[in-house]
């Protein structure tokens, strides 16, 4: 009975993690990995051993890295100043503590303020901010693909193992 409850919890973590890739209030990829690890532990690692967990963990780590740098890469892509890149990174960091609005607007505002501080026009600064936001959107898509790949590998390992 406890095993069933733990499998349900593992599935809930994975489903919640998928939602967390879109809803910035939830740590999506860590939740997915936690659910996968919980399911593997309940199964006593019979189907999903160390190497499967390492491979899935590497994908998860890549997704977390993409999550943190996507906005900054978007700004860099349009030739943003060093101050704008720093602003985007700081906006992302500060935004994490300000809820959903902070996570969505922090990188944009940081990039705009950084670009303004470097002496460029308001229009150019807004362009850099928009590129930062597009970088975040691209990062979200990459996280979703990696998340589905993690869950797919988990499912494959459970079937063949």
N, C-alpha and C positions, 0 to 999 in steps of 0.2 A: 504494500500500500504506500509506503514511504517512497519507494522507487517511482511510482506513478506520479506522485506529487512533485518529486524532484524533476522528472522529465517534463511535466507541465510547466514548472518554473523555468527550466532551460528553454523551452519553446517560447515562453512569454518574454524572456530576456532577448532572444533572437528577433522576435517580432517587434518588440519595443526598440531594439537596436536599429532595425530597418527604419522605423519611424524617426528615430533619433538622428538619422542621417539627413533628414529634411527639417525636423524641428530642432532648432539649436539648443534647446534646454536639456536635451538628453544626450549622453555620451554614446552615440550610436555604435561605433566599431568596438569599443571596449565592452559594451553590453552584449554584442553578438559573440565576441570571443569568450566572455564569461559564460554565456549559455552553452556554447560548444564545449567548453572545458567541463562544465557541470555535467552535461550529458555523457561525456567521455568518462568522467569519474564514477558516475552512477553505473555505467557499463563496465566498470573496473578496467578501463583502457583496453578491452578485448578487441574492439573494432577500430578504435581511434587511439593509436599509440603516440609515442614521443615524436616521431618524424612527421606524422600528420599534424600534430599540434604545432610543431615548429613551423611547418610550411604555412599553415593557416595564420599563425602568429606573425610571420614575416609580412604576409599580405595585410594584416591588420595594422602593423606598424607603418607600412607604406601609406595606408589610408589616413592614419593619424597625422603623419608628416605632411601629406597633401593638404589636409584640413588646415594646418597651421600656416602653410606658406602659399596657398592658392591666391589669396588676395594680393599679397606682395608680388607674386609673379605676374599677376594681371597688370599691376601698376608698372612693373619693370618692362613689360612687353611694349608699352607705349612710350618708353623713354622717360619715365618719371625721374625726378631728381632724387638724390640720396635722402634728402629730408622727407620727401613723399613716401619713399620706401620705409623709412623709419617710422613715419606717422602711421602708415598702414599696419605695420607690425604692432606698434603700441596701441593703435585703435582696436586691433583684434584682441590683444591681451587685456586691455581695460574693459572692452565690451563683454568679455566672458563673465565679468562680475556685475553686469548691469542688466541681466535678463535678455529676453529675446530681442528687444529693441536695440540693446547695446551690441549684441552679436551681429545683428543685421546692419546697423548703421555705423558702428565703431570703426571698422576698416575704411569705409568710405569717408567718414569725417576726418579720420587721421590722415588719410592720403591727401585730401583736399587742403587741410590745414598745413601739412608739410610742404605741399607744392606752393601754396601761398607764401609760406615763410621763406621759400627759396627765391621769391621775387617774381614769379610768373603771374600771368593774368588770371582773373577769376574763371574765364572760359577754359583756359588750359588746365587749371586746377580741377574744374568740374569734369573735364575729359579724363584726367588721371583718376579721379574718384570713381567715375563710371567704369573705367577699365579694371579698377580694383574689385568692384562689385561683380563684373563679369568673370573675373578670376575666381571669385568665391562660388559663383554659379557652376563654373566648370569643375571646381574642386568638389562640389557636392555631387555632380554626376560621376566623377571618378570614384568617390567614396561609395556611391550606390553600386557601381559595377564591382568594386572590390568586395563589398559586403555580400553581394549575391554570389560572387566567386567563393568566398569563405564558406557560405552556407552550402553551396554546391559541392565543394570538396568534402565538407562534413557529411553530407548525404551520401556521396559516393563511397567514402570510407566506411560508413555504417552498412552499406549494402554489400560491399565486396569483402569486408574484413571479417 
